[in-house]
Amino acid sequence: MNATENQISLAHKGSGSGLASEKHLPSSRSLETLEIALASLPAYQSWRKLDPGPGSDIDVRYSRMPALTKADMRAHGVRAFVPPTKDVDHGIASGEIEYVKTSGTTDEQVTNIWHQKWWNASECASWQLHSTAAQSLAGSQPEAILTSPLCAGMACETGYLPFEKRRLGRFLFLNEKVNPAEWTNEHMDRMIDELNSFQPQSLEANPSFLARLSRHIVRANKRVVQPRMIVLTYEYPSLLHYRFIREAFAAPLASSYGCTECGYVFMECEAGRLHQNTQFCRVDFLPFTEEHGGPQVGRILVTTFQNPWYIVVRFDVGDLVRLERQGMCPCGRNSGITIAAIEGRVKNVTITADGQAVTQRQIDGAMSGVVGVEEYQVRQTSRAEYAASIVCSPSSLPATCEKQVGEALRSVYGSNAKVSVRTGSALSPDIPGKYRLVKPLIGIEPSSFFDRRHVSRIS
């Protein structure tokens, strides 16, 4: 894989009339972006008839627009999102932009315009939302990356790649294996040795991968260098992941949320809330009904700012969030939307027997309370039946863990839920190296969970 491809792989480290994102910002960027999209981009041509017009409030105008999906992006093609003032062929020939395809299953893959300069600026802006990141990360620091090579880095399933083959500028890719369940102790020892010799100032990691390495560090009583900052990205960070990582690392730990299409959207602050990267995006929030956890829980649509090559308006990132409703964040930041937690993917929502929505975070809260569980996956197999696969710590009794897991899941799904639990030695991630902690195997229609006043065009 050449250097350019590595830079692209590194990128995948990843309102309706409800609550709009600019409560403390002027709406000029929202206005400019919407006007360009409606006036000149083929992808948004059909949206023009929905616009109430320039005389209307900007939040009202946005609320009348539909959600942009990955299916829409594939249907329109990548050039339909490029402003007419830009020449894609010239941009590619000059090296200013590239085409990049997101990883994942076929229905998740989208080809986008990749503009490295914009991505870097979005990342740097997000660091200002955490005090340690703002002080320690400048975009030039030595950084180690631990994730699936399908997300970032170079893959090698036969043998191992030498240090030099996994080094790219200031970056060191610690892992070349797709499935961490197949890591050997020797492989993990090499990661520790390389961390100690490379002395990274920052460590960016898939939380499940770093949690596995952290468990090995603790059990083997290894010494490991402490970077100035650990940033979790690429997948949903479980409370279990946080627990195991903190047993091995004392460095400040923060979750970064974004995607290839939208750049860096939220960054966790030192107080544990996630703040919107308002310089580079607008976020619209579409709430669940009260029956299903609203109005604090809902999905988000992201509009990008300052990308001269690729304009994304109200992109449905497919995730649920929980709004922070406790007033001012202790860190003092109050620009844009502040969220208390990521609730997980919409496609990972399961339901109780009576049809109430259950988010991934609700399941994670229950599972993380079971002592001895190191990994898990919960599947809904029918309306009232659920199956859990777990990995227990060496010091735990599987039968005890299985009993407690059953009780924990029934506390969420109801006392009449039929729960089966199976213990194994390891769990493997889905493509491209992300674990689905919760997986519904029955047909669920997410649009039924949302307040219809805000979702008439997103289902």
N, C-alpha and C positions, 0 to 999 in steps of 0.2 A: 504494500500500500504506500503510495507516495505521500509527500508532505501535505499537499492540498487535500487529499482524501482524509488524512488524519485530522486536519482542521475542521473538515465537515463533520466527521464522526464525533469530534469533541463537542460539536454544537448540540448533539442529541443528548445532552446531559439531563433529555428531559428529557344597560339594565332596562331591562324593560322599564316600565314605569315604577318599578320598585325603588331601589336605591342606586343613584348614579354616582359616578366616581369622583366628581369634581367639586365636592362640597366646600373646599377651601382654595380652589384654583380657578382662574379665568377659563372660560370655555372655548377660547380661540382655537386651540389645537383640535378639539372635537369638531368644531365648526369647519375648520379648514379641511380636515380629513374627509368629513362627510360630503362636503361640496365637491371636492375633487373626485371622489368615488362615484357620486351620482351623475356628475356632469360629463365624465370622460372615460370611465372604465367599463368595458363590456360586461364584466362580471356582475355589475350592479345596475345594469340597464333596466331590468324588470322591477327594480325597487323604486324607480322614480315616481311612479304613479301612487306610491304609498306615502310619499313625503308631503306633509301639510304645508311646506313652504318656508322660505327664509324668515317670514314674520313670526313664526312659531318659536316657542322655547326650545332650546337645543336638546334638552332631555326628552321632551315630547317627540321631537323629530326622530331621535334615536329609538324611542319606544315603539314607533310605528314600523320600524324596519324588522325584517325577519332575522333569524339566526343564520349565520354562514356555517355550513357543515363541510366536512372533508369530502363528502360525496359531491357537493356543489363545486368544490375546488377541482376535483377530478373531471367533472363534467365540463367546466368552462375552459380548463387548461391554464397553465401557469401564466401565459402572456396576457390573459384577460385581467390580471391584477396589477399590471405594470403601467405607470402613467405614460401618456402619449409623448411626453418630452424625453423619454428615455429609449435608447436603442439597445435592445437585449443582445443582439449579435455583436455589437461593438463592445458592450460591457463584458461579455464573455471572452471575446478576443483579447481585450486589454487586461483581463484578470481581475477586474473590479468586482465581478459577480460570478456565480457558478450556479448550476442546477444541483439540487440536493433532494434526495428522496428520503422521507422519514422512515424509520424502521418500524417493525411490527407486522401484524398479519395483513393480508391483502386489503381488507376493508379499513385498515388504519393507515395505509401508506398514501402519501401525497407528495407530489413533486413541487418544490418551492424554489424561488429565487433566493440564493444565499449571498448576503452582503456582510462580509466579515467585519468591516469597520463599524457598521450599525450594531451588530451583535456585541462587539466589544464595548461600545459605548453604553449599551443597555445594561450589560453586566456591571460595568464600573458604577453606573448610577444606582444599581440595586445594592451595592456594598455600602452605600451611605446610610442604609436603613438599619445597620447594625454597627454599634460603636467600635467593636474590635475589628470588624471587616473594614470599616472606613479608615482606621488607623494602620492596619497591617497589610491590606491588599491594594496593590497599585497596578496590577496587570503585568508586572515584570518579575514577580517573586517566583522562586522555584516551587513548583506545584506537583504533587503526586496525585494520580487519579486511579481509583479502584472501582471498576465497574465491568460489565460484560464488554468484550471487545466488539460486539455488535452495536453497542452504543457509542463507545469511544475507544480507540486504540487499534491494535492489530491482533487478529485471531490466529491461533495455532493449536490444532487439536492433536497433532502428532509430534510429540516432543515438546520442547520449550524454546522460547526465543531468548537470545542473550540480551543483556542490559542495553547494549548499543542499539538494538533493533526496536526497543520499546521507549527510546528517548527521542523526543522531538522538541528542540528548543528548550524552553524552560519547563517542559512537561515530562514526567516519567509515568508511563502506563504500567502499573504493577502487575496486571493480570492479562493473560492471553487465552484463558479457558472460558468457554461459554457457560458451562454449568458448574457453579461453585460446590455443588454436592459431590463433585468428583475431585475437588482439591485434595492433595495429599499434605501430610504434615511438612514434608520437605518443601513443597511449593509455598506454603504459608510461612515457613521459616525464611525462605528466600525473600518474600515480601518484607518481612520484618528487618532483615539484614539490609535490604535496599533502602528502606525508610531511614534506617540509622545512618547509612553512609551518604544518602542523597540530601538529608537534612532539609526536607521541604518546609517552607514557611506556611503553606496551606495544603490541605488534603481535601480533595473533592471525591465523594464516594456515593455509590449506590448503598443505601442504608442496610439492606440485607447482606450485601457482600462484606461491608465493614463490620457488621455484627458477627458474622461467622469468623472473620479474622480475629476480632476482639475476644471471642470465646477461646480461641486457640492461644492467644497471648496470655490470658489469665491462667488457663489450665497448665500451660507449659512454663509459667512463671518467667516470661520473657520481659526484657527491658525494651521499650520502644520510644523513639524520639517523640516529643510533644510539639506538633506544629503550633503556630500562632492561632490558627483558625481551622476548623473542620466544617465543611459545607456539605450537607446531604442533598442529593438531587437524584434524578432519573426515575424514582419510583416512590410510592407511598411509604413514609417512615412510620413504622409501628412503634408503639410504646415499648415493645420488647427490644426493638433495635436500639432505641435510645438507652435503655437500661444496660444492655451488654456493652455498647460502645463506651458508655461513661465508666464502666468498670475497668477499661483498659486505657482510656484517654482522658486527660484532665483539661485539654484545650477547650476553649469556647466552641460550642456546637450550635449550628443554625441550619434550618431547612430553607432551601431556595426553590421557588416554584416558577416554572415557565414552560415553554415549548418551542419547538423549532419555528413554528409559524409566527409566534408572538414575542419571542425574546424573553426577557426576565420580567415577570409580572408581579410577583410578591417575594419579599425576603423577610425571614423571621428576625425579630429584634432581640435584644438582650433580655427583654421581659417575657419572651415566649409568644408574642403575637406576630402575625404576618402583615406587613404593610405593603401597600400598592406602590409600584414603581411609576409614579404619576408623570414623570418626565417622558416616559416612553410608551404609556398605554392608558387607555380608558377602560374601566371595568363596569359592566352593567350586571346587576344582580336580579335573578328571577326566583322568587321564593316558592317553597313548598306550601301547601295548605297547612293549617294548624293541625289537622288530623295526622299529617305525616312529618311533623317537626317544624313547620314554618311558624312565623315568618323569619326566624333566625337562620334556618337552613335553606339553601337553594343552590342553583347552578349559576355559573358566571359566563358572560360573553365578553370577549376582549377585542378592543380596537387598537391597532398599533399606531404610534406616532414616530415621526422623524426618520422613517425608512424611505429614502427617495426612490427605491426600486420596486417596492412591493407593498401594496396597501391592503390591509386586512381589516374589515369592519364587522364587528359583532360576531367574532368567530367563537363557535361553541367548542370549548376545549374539552368538554365531556366530564368535567369534575364538579363535585359539590363542595361547598364551603359553609362554615358556620360563622356568622357575623359576630364581632365583638360588641356587646351591648352594655358594657360596664362603664361607659364614659371614657374619659381620656386614658390612653395607654400610659402605664407608669414610665415608659421611656420618653414621653413627651411629644412623640410624633403624632400628628393628626391630619395629615394631608391624604386625601383619597379614602378608599375603603380600608378598614382594619378588620382582619378576620381572626377569630379565636382559634380556628383549626380547619384543616382540610378534612372533609368528611369521606373522601374517596371518589372513585369513578362512578358515574351514573350507571354504567353497565354492570357494576358490582353490587348494586342495591338488591337485597333480597326482601322477602315479605313474611310477615307472620301468617298464621293460618286464617286470620280474619282480614288479611290484605293490607296491613299497615306496613309502610316502608321501613326498612332497617338498613342504615348506612354501614359502610365498611368500618367506620370509626366506632360505631356502637359495638360491633362484634369485637374489634380490637381491644376496646376497653374491658370487655368481659374476659377475653382470652388472656390478656396480659396480667390479669389478676390470679391466674392459676399458677401456683408455684411449681417449678420443674419443667414447664413447657418452654422449649427453645424455638420451635418453628411450628407453624400450623397453616392449614388451609381448610376453610369451611365451604361446603357445597350444599345448595338447596336442591334436592332431588325430586321433590313433589310439593304440593301445597303446604303440607305440614310435616315434611320429613327432611332431615338435615344430616349430612355426613361430614365428620371432621377427621382429617389426617393430621397427626401430630408427631413431633420429635421431642423426646424427653431428655433431660440432662442425665449424665451417667449415674448421678447419685439419687435419682428419683425412681420410684416404683411405677412402672407403666400402668398397672391396674388402678393405682391411686390417682394418677394424672387423668386417666380416661374417665373415671367417675366424676372428678371435679370439672373436667371440660364439659361433660354432659349437663351437669348442674348449671354451669356458667351460661351455656347456650340456651337452656330452658328459661333462665332468668331474663333473656332477651326475647326469645320467640314465644314464650308462654309455657305454662306447666304441662300442657297437652302435646307439646311438640315431641315428635319421635326423633331422637338423636342417636346416631351410631358413631362410635369413635374408634379409630384404628391407629396404632402406634407403629412407626417405621423408623428407619435409621437416618433418612434424609429426604428432603423434598427438593424437587427441581423447579426452576423458574420457567415461565412461558417465554416464547420468543418476544422480544429480543434480549432476554435476560432480566425480566422483571417478574417478580412474584405476584400472583393474584391471590391475595389472602382470603378473599371471599369470591365465590363464583356461583351465580344462579344457573341451574341446568334446566329451568322451566321458563316458559314464555312470560315475561313481565313487561308491561307497558308503562315506561317511566312517565309519559305525559300525564297520566292520571294522578300523579303525585303533586303536580304543580298548580298553583293558583291560576285559574283560567283567565283572570284579568291581565296576566302578564305573559301568557304562553300561547296565545292564539295562533302564532305562526312558527313555533319551534318544534312541534312534535313531528 
